[in-house]
């Protein structure tokens, strides 16, 4: 069973580079969390290892929900 990682602020430049590497070099499932990620990171929407979650850090309930079932967050 593959581990699941949340990347917070996933639409940022460094997070996007990290996402590319993690998808290419690991078997991790990724939860990409950030503002408007479903639009900004639409290229990964069809990837079965990626879950896109639109939200900001002020929305504590959505942020906590995104973290459920994950092994790591960065």
C-alpha positions in Angstrom: 0.0 0.0 0.0 1.4 3.4 -1.0 1.9 6.2 1.4 0.0 9.5 1.1 1.6 12.9 1.4 0.0 16.4 1.5 1.8 19.3 -0.2 0.6 22.5 1.3 0.8 25.6 -1.0 1.0 23.2 -3.9 0.7 25.8 -6.7 3.9 27.4 -5.7 7.0 27.0 -7.9 9.0 24.8 -5.5 6.0 22.7 -4.6 5.3 22.1 -8.4 8.9 21.0 -8.9 8.7 18.7 -5.9 5.4 17.2 -7.2 7.0 16.4 -10.6 9.9 14.6 -8.8 7.7 12.7 -6.4 5.5 11.4 -9.1 8.4 10.4 -11.2 10.6 8.9 -8.5 8.3 7.5 -5.9 5.0 5.6 -5.6 3.5 8.2 -3.2 0.0 9.3 -3.5 -0.2 13.1 -3.3 -2.8 15.5 -2.0 -2.1 18.9 -3.5 -3.6 21.7 -1.3 -3.7 25.4 -2.1 -5.7 28.2 -3.4 -7.3 27.5 -6.8 -5.2 24.3 -7.3 -7.9 22.6 -9.4 -7.4 25.4 -12.0 -3.7 26.1 -11.5 -2.7 22.4 -11.4 -5.3 21.0 -13.7 -2.6 19.0 -15.6 -2.5 16.5 -12.7 -6.3 16.2 -12.3 -6.4 13.0 -14.3 -3.5 11.3 -12.4 -4.9 8.6 -10.2 -2.1 9.3 -7.6 -3.1 12.9 -7.2 -5.9 14.6 -5.3 -6.4 18.3 -5.7 -7.9 20.2 -2.8 -8.9 23.9 -3.2 -8.5 25.8 0.1 -6.5 28.3 2.0 -4.9 28.1 5.4 -7.6 30.2 7.0 -10.1 27.4 6.4 -9.1 25.1 9.3 -11.9 22.5 8.6 -10.9 22.0 5.0 -7.2 21.9 5.9 -7.8 19.2 8.6 -10.0 17.2 6.2 -7.2 17.2 3.6 -4.8 15.8 6.2 -7.0 12.8 7.2 -5.4 9.6 6.2 -2.0 11.1 5.2 1.4 9.9 6.4 3.3 13.2 5.8 2.7 16.8 5.1 5.1 19.4 3.8 
